[in-house]
Amino acid sequence: MTDSPRPVPSIKPRHFPPPPPLVQKTPGLWRRTPPAIFSPVMGMFGLGLSWRNLALQPGMAPLQPVGEAILGAVLLLYAFALVAWLSKPLRRPGVVMEELAVLPGRAGTVAMVLSFILAGAALRPYAPDLAFWMAVGGMGALALVGSLITWRVGTGPKEGRGVTPVFHLTYVGYILAPLTLIPLGYVEASTWILWLTMPAAALIWLASLRQLIRTIPPAPLRPFMAIHAAPASLFATVSALLGYQSVALVFAIVALALMAVMIVKANWLLHSGFSPLWASLTFPMAAVASAAIWALGAPGLWIGAAILAFATGFIPWITFRVYTMWAKGELGPKTNAATA
């Protein structure tokens, strides 16, 4: 026997393949178009309509081309986005229910329908008959989507049944229709819509406040909180158009107060950094500007103009960032968009 050590066998280095990339190309054109592309479109419609509202005020007529140019561009963007998304249910209709399974999908799908109503408001001065039917058709589509969301949430996991700000879009979004209907003379129908949507919004606000006291929402979902300012803003605008100045004043103050809270809490609201959910900030910002312009008299004109000036830079920037993510193939995975 010898004490010489045994030779150590050579060991081949193991190969660890890199993880799959986050962005995966889906075969086929627009097979994973995310509904999240409609949230910034909705904000851009709000921006254009706010500029139109500003131009309607005394001495502001020279600003009219600004709003009309924005609305014309957004109509084209919306038409493109709508064709891109509709290619999914045309391939596989069941993809719609899959979109509604996740919160970003629900928000984007409802924003798509509400943008259709806003498109009617944009077209109202040029094609009033078409605008009327777009408002009516949009409300019908919203009722259908709202029913599907109610069923999906009601039959889904218990932890996903909480009240979210997206409920405002789903159950109060009908308040957008009077923006088209009132100028066309449908005052009584618009009045009914106003009074029927107010209790729904109030219930959502109360339930959300109770839920916020009990549970702090996760940081990535906090930008949705900005949606709470939208119903109050729209109630103010519609009330002013119907001649209910006192009601308009109250809701405009509420909308500005909510916006002030969000500005103060901006670090908390946007703590997780930029994400596609920042698009939830866009329409409420434009809606608050319109509410101030219509409901707060001369001071509101300057307040609304100041908000609108900031929104004119902020909303297109958000839209550009979101659509850049879509072009790179990042938006679908980040928002869990369904694949056709």
C-alpha positions as CSV (number, residue, x, y, z in Angstrom):
1,M,0.0,0.0,0.0
2,T,1.1,3.5,-0.7
3,D,0.2,6.8,0.8
4,S,0.1,8.6,-2.5
5,P,-3.2,10.6,-2.9
6,R,-5.7,9.6,-5.5
7,P,-6.0,11.8,-8.6
8,V,-8.9,14.2,-8.5
9,P,-11.1,13.7,-11.5
10,S,-11.7,16.7,-13.7
11,I,-15.1,18.3,-13.4
12,K,-16.7,20.0,-16.3
13,P,-18.2,23.4,-15.6
14,R,-22.0,23.3,-15.6
15,H,-23.9,25.4,-18.0
16,F,-26.7,27.5,-16.6
17,P,-28.8,29.0,-19.4
18,P,-29.9,32.6,-19.0
19,P,-33.5,33.2,-17.9
20,P,-36.0,33.8,-20.6
21,P,-36.4,37.5,-21.5
22,L,-39.3,39.5,-20.0
23,V,-40.3,40.7,-23.4
24,Q,-41.3,37.7,-25.6
25,K,-42.4,38.2,-29.1
26,T,-45.9,36.8,-29.7
27,P,-46.4,35.3,-33.2
28,G,-49.0,37.2,-35.3
29,L,-49.7,40.9,-35.5
30,W,-51.4,42.4,-32.4
31,R,-52.1,39.1,-30.8
32,R,-51.3,40.5,-27.4
33,T,-52.4,44.1,-27.8
34,P,-52.9,45.3,-24.2
35,P,-56.1,47.2,-23.3
36,A,-53.8,49.5,-21.2
37,I,-53.2,51.5,-24.4
38,F,-56.7,53.0,-24.0
39,S,-56.2,54.7,-20.6
40,P,-53.8,57.4,-22.0
41,V,-56.1,57.8,-25.0
42,M,-58.9,58.6,-22.6
43,G,-56.7,61.2,-20.9
44,M,-55.9,62.7,-24.3
45,F,-59.6,63.0,-25.1
46,G,-60.0,64.8,-21.8
47,L,-57.2,67.1,-22.6
48,G,-58.7,68.1,-26.0
49,L,-62.1,68.6,-24.5
50,S,-60.7,70.8,-21.7
51,W,-59.0,73.0,-24.3
52,R,-62.4,73.2,-26.1
53,N,-64.1,74.2,-22.9
54,L,-61.5,76.9,-22.2
55,A,-62.0,78.3,-25.7
56,L,-65.7,78.6,-25.1
57,Q,-65.1,81.1,-22.2
58,P,-65.3,84.9,-22.9
59,G,-62.3,86.2,-24.7
60,M,-60.7,82.7,-25.2
61,A,-62.0,82.0,-28.7
62,P,-58.5,82.3,-30.3
63,L,-57.6,79.1,-28.4
64,Q,-60.2,77.0,-30.2
65,P,-57.8,75.5,-32.8
66,V,-55.7,74.0,-30.0
67,G,-58.4,71.8,-28.6
68,E,-59.7,70.8,-32.1
69,A,-56.2,69.9,-33.2
70,I,-55.7,67.7,-30.2
71,L,-59.0,66.0,-30.6
72,G,-58.4,65.3,-34.3
73,A,-55.1,63.7,-33.5
74,V,-56.5,61.6,-30.7
75,L,-59.4,60.4,-32.8
76,L,-56.9,58.9,-35.2
77,L,-54.9,57.4,-32.4
78,Y,-58.0,55.9,-30.9
79,A,-59.1,54.4,-34.2
80,F,-55.7,52.8,-34.6
81,A,-55.7,51.4,-31.1
82,L,-59.2,50.1,-31.5
83,V,-58.4,48.2,-34.7
84,A,-55.3,46.8,-33.0
85,W,-57.2,45.5,-29.9
86,L,-60.3,44.3,-31.8
87,S,-58.0,41.9,-33.8
88,K,-57.8,39.8,-30.6
89,P,-61.5,39.0,-30.0
90,L,-62.0,38.6,-33.8
91,R,-59.4,35.8,-33.6
92,R,-60.6,34.3,-30.3
93,P,-63.7,35.8,-28.6
94,G,-62.9,34.2,-25.2
95,V,-59.9,36.6,-24.9
96,V,-62.3,39.3,-23.6
97,M,-63.1,37.4,-20.4
98,E,-59.4,36.8,-19.9
99,E,-58.7,40.5,-20.2
100,L,-61.3,41.1,-17.4
101,A,-59.5,38.7,-15.0
102,V,-56.9,41.2,-14.0
103,L,-57.3,44.8,-12.8
104,P,-55.2,46.5,-15.5
105,G,-57.2,44.6,-18.1
106,R,-60.5,45.7,-16.6
107,A,-59.4,49.3,-16.4
108,G,-58.1,49.4,-20.0
109,T,-61.2,47.6,-21.4
110,V,-63.6,50.1,-19.7
111,A,-61.3,53.0,-20.8
112,M,-61.7,51.7,-24.4
113,V,-65.5,52.0,-24.1
114,L,-65.5,55.3,-22.4
115,S,-63.1,56.7,-25.0
116,F,-65.8,55.7,-27.6
117,I,-68.2,58.0,-25.7
118,L,-65.6,60.8,-25.6
119,A,-64.9,60.3,-29.3
120,G,-68.6,61.1,-29.8
121,A,-68.2,64.3,-27.7
122,A,-65.2,65.3,-29.9
123,L,-67.2,64.8,-33.1
124,R,-70.4,66.5,-31.8
125,P,-69.9,69.9,-33.5
126,Y,-69.1,68.3,-36.8
127,A,-71.4,65.2,-36.9
128,P,-74.2,65.6,-34.3
129,D,-76.2,62.6,-35.4
130,L,-73.2,60.3,-35.3
131,A,-72.2,61.8,-31.9
132,F,-75.6,61.0,-30.5
133,W,-75.5,57.4,-31.5
134,M,-71.9,57.0,-30.3
135,A,-73.1,58.2,-26.9
136,V,-76.0,55.8,-26.8
137,G,-74.0,52.9,-28.2
138,G,-71.2,53.7,-25.7
139,M,-73.6,53.5,-22.8
140,G,-74.9,50.2,-24.1
141,A,-71.4,48.8,-24.4
142,L,-70.5,50.1,-20.9
143,A,-73.6,48.2,-19.5
144,L,-72.4,45.0,-21.2
145,V,-68.8,45.3,-20.1
146,G,-70.0,46.3,-16.6
147,S,-72.1,43.2,-16.4
148,L,-69.2,41.0,-17.5
149,I,-66.9,42.6,-14.9
150,T,-69.5,42.2,-12.2
151,W,-69.8,38.5,-13.0
152,R,-66.1,38.0,-13.3
153,V,-65.4,39.7,-10.0
154,G,-68.3,38.0,-8.2
155,T,-67.2,34.5,-9.3
156,G,-63.5,35.1,-8.9
157,P,-61.3,34.7,-5.9
158,K,-62.5,36.3,-2.7
159,E,-59.4,38.4,-2.3
160,G,-60.1,40.0,-5.6
161,R,-63.7,41.2,-4.7
162,G,-62.7,44.4,-3.0
163,V,-63.8,47.8,-4.2
164,T,-61.3,49.5,-6.5
165,P,-61.3,53.0,-8.1
166,V,-61.9,51.3,-11.4
167,F,-65.5,50.8,-10.2
168,H,-66.0,54.5,-10.9
169,L,-65.2,53.9,-14.6
170,T,-67.4,50.8,-14.7
171,Y,-70.5,52.0,-12.9
172,V,-70.3,55.8,-13.0
173,G,-68.8,56.2,-16.5
174,Y,-72.3,56.9,-18.0
175,I,-71.8,60.5,-16.7
176,L,-69.6,61.1,-19.8
177,A,-72.6,60.8,-22.2
178,P,-74.2,64.2,-21.1
179,L,-71.1,65.9,-22.5
180,T,-72.6,65.0,-25.9
181,L,-76.3,64.9,-25.1
182,I,-76.7,68.3,-23.4
183,P,-75.5,70.4,-26.3
184,L,-77.8,68.3,-28.6
185,G,-80.8,69.2,-26.4
186,Y,-81.3,65.9,-24.5
187,V,-81.5,67.7,-21.1
188,E,-84.0,65.4,-19.4
189,A,-82.0,62.3,-20.2
190,S,-78.8,64.0,-19.0
191,T,-80.5,65.0,-15.8
192,W,-81.5,61.4,-15.1
193,I,-78.0,60.2,-15.8
194,L,-76.6,62.8,-13.4
195,W,-78.8,61.9,-10.5
196,L,-78.5,58.2,-11.0
197,T,-74.7,58.1,-11.1
198,M,-74.3,60.3,-8.1
199,P,-75.3,57.6,-5.5
200,A,-73.2,55.0,-7.3
201,A,-70.1,57.3,-7.0
202,A,-70.9,58.1,-3.3
203,L,-71.1,54.3,-2.5
204,I,-67.8,53.7,-4.2
205,W,-66.1,56.6,-2.4
206,L,-67.4,55.4,1.0
207,A,-66.5,51.8,0.4
208,S,-63.0,52.9,-0.8
209,L,-62.4,55.1,2.2
210,R,-63.4,52.3,4.6
211,Q,-61.1,49.9,2.7
212,L,-58.3,52.4,2.7
213,I,-58.6,52.8,6.5
214,R,-58.3,49.0,6.9
215,T,-55.7,48.2,4.3
216,I,-53.0,50.2,2.5
217,P,-53.1,49.4,-1.2
218,P,-49.9,48.0,-2.7
219,A,-47.6,50.6,-4.2
220,P,-47.9,49.5,-7.8
221,L,-51.7,49.9,-7.7
222,R,-51.8,53.3,-6.0
223,P,-51.9,55.4,-9.2
224,F,-55.5,54.1,-9.6
225,M,-56.4,56.2,-6.6
226,A,-56.4,59.3,-8.9
227,I,-59.5,58.0,-10.6
228,H,-61.5,59.1,-7.5
229,A,-61.3,62.7,-8.7
230,A,-62.9,62.0,-12.0
231,P,-66.6,61.5,-11.0
232,A,-66.6,64.7,-8.8
233,S,-65.1,66.6,-11.7
234,L,-67.7,65.3,-14.2
235,F,-70.6,65.9,-11.8
236,A,-69.4,69.5,-11.6
237,T,-69.1,70.0,-15.3
238,V,-72.5,68.3,-16.1
239,S,-74.3,70.2,-13.3
240,A,-72.9,73.5,-14.7
241,L,-74.1,72.6,-18.2
242,L,-77.5,71.8,-16.8
243,G,-77.7,75.0,-14.8
244,Y,-77.3,73.5,-11.3
245,Q,-74.6,76.0,-10.3
246,S,-74.7,75.2,-6.6
247,V,-74.3,71.5,-7.2
248,A,-71.5,72.3,-9.7
249,L,-69.7,74.5,-7.2
250,V,-69.8,71.8,-4.5
251,F,-68.5,69.0,-6.7
252,A,-65.8,71.3,-8.2
253,I,-64.5,72.0,-4.7
254,V,-64.5,68.3,-3.9
255,A,-62.6,67.6,-7.1
256,L,-60.0,70.2,-6.4
257,A,-59.7,69.0,-2.8
258,L,-59.1,65.4,-4.0
259,M,-56.5,66.7,-6.4
260,A,-54.8,68.7,-3.7
261,V,-54.5,65.6,-1.5
262,M,-53.0,63.7,-4.3
263,I,-50.5,66.4,-5.0
264,V,-49.5,66.4,-1.3
265,K,-49.3,62.6,-1.3
266,A,-47.6,62.4,-4.7
267,N,-44.6,60.6,-3.3
268,W,-46.8,57.9,-1.7
269,L,-49.1,57.7,-4.7
270,L,-46.2,57.2,-7.2
271,H,-43.8,55.4,-4.8
272,S,-43.2,52.4,-7.1
273,G,-41.9,54.5,-10.0
274,F,-43.2,54.9,-13.5
275,S,-45.5,52.2,-14.7
276,P,-48.3,51.9,-17.3
277,L,-50.8,52.6,-14.4
278,W,-49.6,56.2,-14.4
279,A,-52.1,56.6,-17.3
280,S,-54.8,56.6,-14.6
281,L,-53.6,60.1,-13.7
282,T,-54.3,61.6,-17.1
283,F,-58.1,61.8,-17.5
284,P,-58.8,62.9,-13.9
285,M,-56.3,65.8,-14.3
286,A,-58.0,67.0,-17.4
287,A,-61.5,66.5,-15.9
288,V,-60.6,68.6,-12.8
289,A,-59.4,71.4,-15.2
290,S,-62.8,71.4,-17.0
291,A,-64.7,71.3,-13.7
292,A,-62.8,74.4,-12.5
293,I,-63.4,76.2,-15.8
294,W,-67.2,75.5,-15.8
295,A,-68.1,75.7,-12.1
296,L,-65.9,78.2,-10.3
297,G,-66.4,81.4,-12.2
298,A,-63.5,83.8,-13.0
299,P,-61.2,82.3,-10.4
300,G,-61.9,78.9,-11.8
301,L,-60.9,80.0,-15.2
302,W,-57.4,80.8,-14.0
303,I,-57.2,77.6,-11.8
304,G,-58.4,75.5,-14.7
305,A,-56.0,77.2,-17.1
306,A,-53.1,76.5,-14.8
307,I,-54.0,72.8,-14.4
308,L,-54.5,72.6,-18.1
309,A,-51.1,74.1,-18.8
310,F,-49.4,71.4,-16.7
311,A,-51.6,68.7,-18.2
312,T,-50.7,69.7,-21.7
313,G,-47.2,68.6,-21.0
314,F,-47.9,65.8,-18.6
315,I,-50.6,63.8,-20.4
316,P,-48.8,63.6,-23.8
317,W,-45.6,62.5,-22.0
318,I,-47.5,59.7,-20.3
319,T,-49.1,58.7,-23.6
320,F,-45.7,58.6,-25.3
321,R,-44.1,56.5,-22.6
322,V,-47.0,54.0,-22.6
323,Y,-47.1,53.7,-26.4
324,T,-43.3,53.3,-26.5
325,M,-43.6,50.4,-24.1
326,W,-46.2,48.9,-26.4
327,A,-44.0,49.3,-29.4
328,K,-41.1,47.6,-27.6
329,G,-43.3,44.7,-26.6
330,E,-43.1,45.5,-22.9
331,L,-46.6,46.7,-22.2
332,G,-48.4,43.3,-22.6
333,P,-46.3,41.4,-20.1
334,K,-46.3,44.2,-17.6
335,T,-50.1,44.5,-17.6
336,N,-50.7,40.8,-17.9
337,A,-52.6,41.2,-21.2
338,A,-54.3,38.2,-22.6
339,T,-53.0,36.6,-25.9
340,A,-55.4,35.7,-28.7
